[in-house]
Amino acid sequence: MNYRERMHLLREKKLKDTLEKRKQKGYMDLDDNGGVGVPKDFSFTPVSNSSDGGFYGATGFSVNMARLTDAHPVYVDPLEILAGRRMVMLLDYQGGWPGKWPEHLMPYDELKEELRKYDIISGIGSNQHYACDYHIGISLGYRGLIEKIRYYREKNGEEKQEFYDAHERVLRALLRLIERHIDDISLKISVEEDEEIRENLEEMLACNENILFNPPRTFLEVCQWLGWFYQVSWMYNREGAGMQIDQFLYPFYKKDKEEGILDDEKATFILANLLLLNPNYYQLSGPDEDGNDMTNELSFLVLEAAHWLNSSANITIRIHDKIDEELFKKGVEYLFKDGNGWPRFSGNKGLMNYARNENMTKKMAAERIAVGCNWMALPGREYPLNDCVKINVAKVFDVAYHEMMEKNEYSLDILWKKFVFHLERAVDVTARGVNFHLDHMHRHMPELFGNLLMHNAIEQGEDMTLSAEFINIGIDGAGIAVVADSFAALEQRAVNEQCLSWEEIYCAVCADFEGENERIQKILDCSEKYCQGRSQGDKWADKINKEFARQIKSYQMPGKRNLIPGWFSWANTIGLGKSVGATPNGRKSGAPINHGANPNAGFRKDGAATAMSNGIAMVQPGFGNPAPFQLELDPGIGVQDGGVERVMDLIRGHFEKGGTLINVNIVDKEKILAAHQNPELYPELVVRVTGFTSYFITLSPEFRKLVVDRIIDTI
């Protein structure tokens, strides 16, 4: 059996595992995590160290993480070449991600009223969302990391004892997990009669025995080392950030090929196995600090490995002026060929604006990589918490609009001033929430695995929330299209045309456009919209974006902390919309807000991708954090009809205008509608929900509708 045939069997098994996970856990409105269901006899009960029954702090989390790791079932598949698999997460025993905040110990009551008023996702208690420097780990190995902990524990004294004890505790639990897998592999070898499978198990055994004691030396050992770290860091707090994988693994790939112990087929299988275990966020290509393209042989093999797996994946290709055209084209071809929503593409020109932030350089901007739904991070040096903090600007507008109308004094100028005022209040309470999080998170849930691979943390004996070289917190705005279209509708219908009065519109809004107010809703809904091209909606979106970016960047944070603006809703479009009443663009109360930086549904009858591209490029905040473009395409523009080249031109054009990130679905409208009605008939269907891909069948009906509505509206 060759490697490709083995991967085909593993893919079929993954589909069955996914269905089993859904039976066990119900709907999973998250990215596919590569895990499998737990055995029926599995049980785990955490120990509490708090009066509320929870567990907190370095000791509370490390003790329970070590106990969970010791209880975690062994997983060895003789067809795979890497051992281990994710099954359970510690935070599931504390209420799910991001975990329960210990308000009885660290209250923030003074922030809650305004956080609720503007429906802000504060980020308080959120974790991960950064990028490790994996070079630290593979240079030392697991036991080398323990020696590093011991060295700095002795150097920094008793004051840091709990910090170091917690990190050593979880590392030793990881070593015990590897040892249990070694025992299981050895047992399987002793009873295996098939020579080919036995040889595979023997290679797996030798690999794990070495990394148990030494730093990894080969391509296979590095991938297995990463597999273990990814498993336990995900088990701890769902950490899913990857790396610039083609650059990171290339020295080992090249060395092993020169020594004759690795060929491209085997390397592809190992990579596919790594993607099967851990579909983390990986970046390919991009420029080095001198602007030279970093594409290499592994860049292509990673794409090929994802194609072998033919499942969900989170791979980003960074596009720049000197990108290898063959890699770029190959990536787009896989979008058509597999239809799984990968790869996605980031734009170097817009991302290089990261150098505009305090203390940043062009070199850092080039090294900051895509490692999450919308988030970029500087590996090992930056704590950004990207995608965890959201300001619902649609709710900010809602508050401003009703306040103005209730005072019976209204004009566009008055409304704009009130919107700016309330946005300032929203930014202020958001920033205070960020500071609260940074001041207290280390006492609640330190980053016990991430700290190991971050500069300064182990050396100083401080959690990365305090010790990271750069603390640049991403603040995402959400709902820009709702606000822009509302301003545009008021300007067009009440001011310029005067076909509707301010009072008429307000009465219709308060009535949620019911009954006789439906006529007013239709008039408002037909007003000029954001992304129509040189429209009033575009004008207002530009103005809103500039004001949002100005307020975020001008806010004075203490010490080395900085705020960086972006536009992204993640999958919160449904939740954030529920708090917003009917709006003057004709949107009904509680309806979802727009997705990320995308326009509202029905922005143009033709759903023109170029118009969307131009509008979204215009509202990039300009400091290197993304405002993603979610693109839905019909597979009818096939490869044979020049579809690949047309998509490449669209992507390139968006990035030349300063766009930062493009997520793409190429999916048949009829298929997605049929799958929405009977998802069980389409167990293999993968869609890009937002920054992540997922099996359609695992999504809740509400989330499926979100994806379906977006797709059928724009295709």
N, C-alpha and C positions, 0 to 999 in steps of 0.2 A: 504494500500500500504506500503510495507516494504522499508527500506532504499536502498536496492540494486535496487529495481524497480524504485524508485525515481531517482537514479543516472543514470539508463538507459535512462530515459526520458530526463534528463538534458544533457546527452551526445548527444542524437539526436538533441536537441536544439542547442548545441554547434556547431555541424556540419553545421546547417543552418546559424548560426551566422557567422561562418567562411566564408561561401560563400557570405554572404551579405557584410562582411567587404571587401572581394576582389572586389566586384562590386563597392564599394564606393571608395576604396583606390588604386585599381589596384594591381599589384604584390607586395608582401611583402617579400623581401629577408632577413628576420630576424626571430628570434625565435617567436613562437606563444606566444602572450602576454596575452591571456586569455580575451581580451576585446571583446566588441560588437560594432556594427555599431551605428552611431549617428542618432537620429530622423531627419527626413527630414526638420523640422522647426528649427533645432539648428543653431545658428550663434554666432560667437564671433569675436570681433575685438580688438586686443591689442592696448594699448596706448603707444606712443613712448616718449622716453626721450632723443632722440639723433638726431643730424642733418641728419643722414643717414636714418631716419625712423625706426630704430630698437629700442630695449629696452635693457639696460645694467645696471649692478651694482645691489647691494642689493635692492635698492628701485625699480628700473625698473622691475626686475624679481619678486619681492615679490608682488608688486601692481598688475601685470598682472596675477600672479599665483592665487592671491586671487580672482580676477575678473573671471578667468576661472573656479575656483572651485565653485564660486557662480552661474555660468551659467551652470555648468555641470548637465546633466539630472539625475534624480533620477532613481535608478534601484532596484526593489524588485521583486523577483520571489518567489511566495508562496511555490514552491516545494523545494527551497533552505533553508538553515538554517542560512546562512550568507548574509548580505545585501551589496549592492554596486557593481559596476563593472566599469572597465576602459573603456573609449571611446575615449578621445582626449588627446593629449600631447601638452604642451606649446611650446616645441621646433618646433613643426610642423608649428607654426606661425612665426618662425624665420629661416626658411629654412631647417628644419629637423635636426636630430642628426648629429654632436654634437653642432649645433648652429652656428650662424654667429659671427665670431671674429671681434671686433671693431678696425679694422686696422687704422682708422682715429684717434683713441685715443691711441692705443698701437701698433705701427708698428714693424715689425721684418724683414724689407727689407734686412738687412745684412745676413740673414740666407737663403733667398729664393733660391739663385742661386745654392748653394750646395745641398739643400734639393731636388731641381728639378733634379740636375745632377745625384744623386744617388737614385732618386725616393723613398724618405723616407716619411713614414707616421709619422709626427712629434709628434702627440698627443697634439699640441697646441690647447687649447680650448675644449679638450675632458673632459668629466665629469663622475661622479659615478665611477664604477669599484673599489670598496672597500667593506668592510663588516662592517655593523653596529653592535653595542653591544645592542641587543634588551632588555637585562635585565634592562638597564637604563630606557627604555620606559615603560615597564610593571610594574616596581617598583614604578614609579611616576604617571603613567597615563597621559592623555593629559593635564588636568588642572594642574597637578603637574609640567609638563614641562613648562607651562606658568609661574608658580610661580618661577621656577628656573631661567627663563629668567629675570624676574623682579628683583630678588635678585641680580643677577650679573650685570644687567644694572645699578642699583643703586651703586653697589660696584665699578664698573669700570669707571663710569663717562661719561660725555658728548661725549668724543672722540669716544666711542663705541656705541653711541646712534643709529645710522643708522643700525648697525649690529643687535642689539637686537630688534629694531622696525620691521625689515624685518622678523625675525624669529617668533615673536609673531603674525605678520599680517597673515602669512600663516597658523599658527596653529589655529588661531581663524576662519579662513575660513574653515578649516577642521571640526571644531566643528559645524559650521553652516551647513556643508554638512551632518553630522550625524543627526542634528536636522531635516533637511528636510526629511531624510529617516525615522526618527521616526514618523513624521507626516503622511507620506505615508503608513507606516505599520499600524498605528492606523486607517487610513481611510479604508484600506483593511480589517482589522478585523471587522469593523462596518458593512460591507456589505457581509462578507463571510458566506455562509450557511453550507459549509462542516465542520463538527466538527474537523476532523483530521487536515485539513489545517489551520483552525482557531487556534488550539492549537499550531501548528508550528509557526504561525505568532506571537502569544502571547509570545512564548519563544524568538523569534527573537527580539521582542519589548523590553522585560525585559533586555535582553543582552545589547542592544544598549543604553537603558536608563542608565544602570549602568556605562558603560564605558564612557558615555558622561561626567560624574561627578567624577568617581572614577577609581583607578587602577583596571585592570581586576583581577577577583578572581577565575574563573573557567576555565576549558579546553575550553569551548565554547567561553567565553569572551576573552580569550587570542587570540584565532584564529580570532575572529572578530576584535579585536584591531589590530592584524597584517594585516588583510585584509584592513582596512582603511589606515594604514600607507603605505602598499604596493601600494594602489591605488593612493594616492596623490604623493608619491615619484616617481612613474612611470609617472604620469601626468606631473610632473615637468621636469624630465630629463631621463626617461626610466630606472631608477634605478631598477635592477632586482635581486640583491643579496639576498640570504636567510640566512640560518644558519645551525648549527648542530641540525636539527629539532627534532631528537629522544631524545637528551639530554635536549634541551631547554623546550620541552613540557612535559617531563616525570613527573616532580613533580605535575603538575596540573592534569595530567591523573591519576596518582596514588591516589592523594587526592580525586578526584571526584569518583573514583571507590570504594574507602573505604567508602565514604559517601553514596554510592548507587545511585548517580545521573548520572552515566555514565556506559555504558557497551561497549564492544569492537565493536559491530555493529554500535552503534551511533558514537563512536570515529572515526571509519573508514569513516563514512559518512561525518562527520565534516571535516576530513582531505581531503577527495575527493573534498568537496566543496571548501576548501582553494586552492587546486591544480587547480580547475576549474577557480576560480577567478584570481589566481596569480600563474602561472606555473614557479615560481622562482627557483633559483638554491639551492638545499638542499643537505646536506651531511648526510650520515648515518654511524654509527659504527666508526671504527678506535680505536686507543689506547689512554688511558689517559696518564698523565705524567709519570706514573710508568710502562707503557707498557701493562696494563690490558685492555681487550676488553670492549668496551662501548656499545655493542649491548644490547638492552632491548626489551620489548614487543612492544613498539612503532615503533621500526625499522621495524618490520614485518608489522605492521598496515599501515605504510606509503607506503610500496610496494603494499600492498593489496588495499589501497585507489587509487593509481595510476592505478592499474589493473581494479578497478571498473570504473574509468573514461575512461580508454583504449584510451588515446589520447597522445598528445605530453607531455613530462615531462622532467625535468632536475634534475635527482636524481643521486648522486654519492655515491658509497659504497667505503670506504677507506679500502684497503686490507693490513693486517699485519700478522705477524706470528701466532697470537692468535685469528684471526678472527673467529667468530661463523660460522662454516661450513654450518649450515643450512641456515643462512642468505645469505651467498655467493652463495650457490646453488639456493636458491629461486630467487635471482636477475638474475642469468643466465637463469633460467627457464622462467622468464617473458620476457627476450629477445627473446626466441623462441616462447613463447605462444602468446604474443601480437604483436611482430614484429614492435615495435615503436621506436627502437633505445635507449631505456632506460632499466635499469640504465646503467651508465658508471662506470668506476672503476679507483680509484687512488691508487698509490703505496706508502705505508708508508716509505719504505726504502729509495727511492730516494727523497721523500719530506722532510725527516729529514735532508737532506743536507742544508736546510735553516739555520740550526744552524752554518754553516760555514760563514755566513755573519756577518758583523760588528754588535756588541752589541746584537746578537741573542743568544738564549739558546735552549736547547733541549725541554724544556717545551713550548716555543713559537712555535717551529717547529711542535710540536704535536697539538697545539691549532690552527694553521693556517689551514683554511678549504677551500674546493672547493666551490666557490660561483660564477662561471662564466664559459665562454667557455673554457678557459685554466687557468683562474686566481685563485690564492689562496690569502687569506688575513687573517690577524690577526684581529679578530672582535673588532671594537671600538678603535684600537690603531695604525693602519697602513694605510697610504695612498700610495697604490702601482701603481695605474693607469695601471694595467696590461691589456694587449691586446689592448692598444691604441697606442703604439709606435712600428713601424716596420722598420727595416733596410732591404732593398731589396738587399741581398748579390748577387743575380743573376745579378742585374744591376751594382753593384760594380765590379763584374768580367767582365761584358760587357765593362765597361769603361777601365779597366786595360788591357784587351786583345786587344782592338783596339788601344790603346795608344802604346802598345808594337809593334804590327805588323806594324803600320804606321812609326815607327822609324827604321824598317828593321833590328832589332836586337832581336832575339827570342831564347828562351830556356825555359824549365820548371822552372829553377831557376829564370830567369828574370821575367817570368810571375808571379811566386809566390811572389816575392818581390814587384812587382807593385800592386798585389792584396792586400797584407798586407798594403802597403802605402795608397791605396785608401780606404781600410776598416778603417784605422785610421782616415782619413778625414771624412768618413761617421759617425763613432762613435763620433767624436768631434762635428760635426754640430748637430747631434742628441742630444747629451748631452747639448749643448748650447740651443737647442730648449726646452728641458725639464726644464732647469733653467729659461728660459723666461716664460714658462707656470706657473711654481711654483711662480715666482715673481709677476705675473700679474693676474692670474686666479681669485683671490678673488675680484679684481676690476671689472671683467667681469661678472662672474656667480658664486656666492658663493653656496655651497652645503646646501641650506636652510633646507632640511629635514635631510640629513645625519649628519649634524653638531649636531643635537639634540641628536643623539645616538652615538656620538664619545666622548671619553675622551678628556678633555682640551678645546674643541672648545667653548662651552658656558661659561665655567669657565674663559677663557682668553679673550673672545670676539673676537676670530680670526677664520677665515675659516680653515677647516682641512688641506688645502694646505700649511698652515703656522704652524698650531698648533699640527698636529698629532704627537704622540710620536715617530713614526718611519715613515720616508719617503723613502721607498725602491721602486724605480721605475723600473718596468719590461721593459726590452728592448728585443724584439723578433727579431731574425733573420728569414728571409724567403728566400727560394730558395736554400737550402743547396744541394739538390740532383742535381739541374741543374749545380751548380759549381763543385761538386765532379765528376759528370759524364763527364763534359767538360775537366777537368784536366786529368781524366783517359783515355779518348779517345785520347787526344793529346799525352799522354805518350805512349799508346799502339801503335797507328798507325803512329805517326810521329817520335817517339824516338826509341822505342824498335824494332818494325817491319820495320819501314821506308817504308811502302807500300804507304804512302801518305806524301807529303812534307808539311812543314808549310805553304808555299805559296799556294799550291793547296787547302788546307783546308780553308785558309783565303779567297781565291777567291770564294769558294763555299759558305762560310758563308755570304760574302758580296752580293752574288747573291741570297741569301735566298734559296739555294739548288734547284733553278729552272733549267729546261732544262737538259743539260748534267751533271749538278752537282748533280742530284738525285742519281747517283751511289755512289758518295762520301758520301752523306747523309746516305745511307744504310750501308756503311762500318762503319761510325762513330756511327751510331745507334746500331750496333751490337757489340760495344766495351764493355769491362767490366763495370759493373754498381754498384752503391751503393745499398746495401742490397742483392747482389747476394751471399754473404758469402765468406769472405776472398779474396775479389776481390780488384783490383786497385781502384775501386770506393769507397769501404769501407775504404781503406787506406786514400784516400784524404778526405773523409767525416770526419774521425777522426781528421785529421790534421786541417781542416777548423774549426771544432767545438772547438778544443782546442785554436786556435788563436782567434776566436770570443769571447769565454769566458774570455780569458786572457785580451783582450783589454777592454771589458766591465768592468771587475772587477778592473782593474788597473787605470781606469779613475778617476781622482781626482775631486770629487764634493764638493761644499762648504757646510759648516755646517754639519748638520745631514743627508744630502741627500746621498743616495747610489743608484747605478745601479745594477740590477740583470739580468743576461742573461737567455734567453730561446729560443726555436725555435717554432714559430707558425705563420701561415699565416692568420688564421681565414678564411673567405671566400674571402680574397683578392687575391687569386691565379690568378683570371682572370685579375683584374686591375693591379696588379704588373707585370704580364707577358706582358701586352701591351707595356710597356716602354722598354722591353729588346729585342734587336735584335736577329737574329739567333745565335745559340751558337754551339761550336764545338762538342757537344754530338749529333748533328743531329736535335736539336729542331729548329722549324721554328720561324721566327720573329713574335713577338706579341703573341705567344702561351702561355697558362697559365704556371706558374711555378709549381713546385711540391707542394702538399698539406702538410703544416706543416713540420714535420720531416719525412714524408713518402717518399719512393723512387719515381722516375719518372715512368710513365706508361710504361709497358712492361719490367720492370726490370728483370723479369724471366718469362719463358714461363708457369711455373706452378704457378706463383704468390704466392710462398710459404710463409705462414703466419709466420712460425718459422724463416725463413731468414729475413723477415721484422722486426720481434721482436728483433732479435739479432742486426741488424743494427741500429734500432732506440734506443735501450738501450745503444749502444755504443756512440751515439751523445748527450746524456744528458749533459747539461752544468755543472751540478754538484753543483748548489747552491740553489736547492729547487724550482726553477721555471720550469714548465713542458716543455717537448718536446713530445707532444702527439703522440700516435700510433692510426691512424684511420684504423680500421679493418672492412673489408667487408666479410661476410660469406653467403654461400648458405644454406637455410633452409633444403636442402637435407640431411645434417648431423643432422638428427632428434634426438629428445629426446630418442626415443626407441633404436636408434643405438649408444647410449653413447655420443651423441653430447654435452650434458650439461657438462659431466665430461671432455671431450676433450677441450672445451672452457675454463673451469675452470683451467685446467692444463696450457693452453697457457697463460692465464692472470697471473696466479701465477708465471710461469717461467719468464715472461717479468719483473715482479716486483722484483723478486729475483735478476735479473741482473741490477737493478737500474732504471727501467722504472718508469715513474711518472704518466701517465694518458693514459687510453685506452677508445676510443669511438668506439662503435660497431653498425653496421647495419647487421641484418640478414634478407635478402630480396631476393625474387625470381628474377632471372635475367630476365626471360620472362615477369614477371609482371611489373618490373620497365621500361622495354622497351615499353610495351604496354601503361603504364601510361604516358610515355614521349610523345607518339604520341597523346593520347587522355586523358589528365589529368581529364577531367570532368567525365569520367567513373570510376574514383578511388578517390572519394572525401574523403574517410576515410584513405587513405594511408599517413602514417607519416614516415619521414626519418630523420636520423641524418645527417644534412648538414655538420657540423663540430663540434664545441663544443655545438651546440644547435640542438634541434629537431624542425621540422616544418611540417605542412601539405604540401605535394608535390604539390598540386594544387595551393597553394598560391605563389609558387616560379616562378620567371621569366623564360622564355625559356633558357636563358643563364645559370642561376643557376641550372635549372633542368639538363641541359646537363653536367654541372660540376659534379653533383652527379652521373648521369647515367654513364658517361665515367669512373669515378673512380670505380664504382661498377662492371661494366661488364669487366673491365680490370683485376680485382683481384679475381673475383669469378670463 
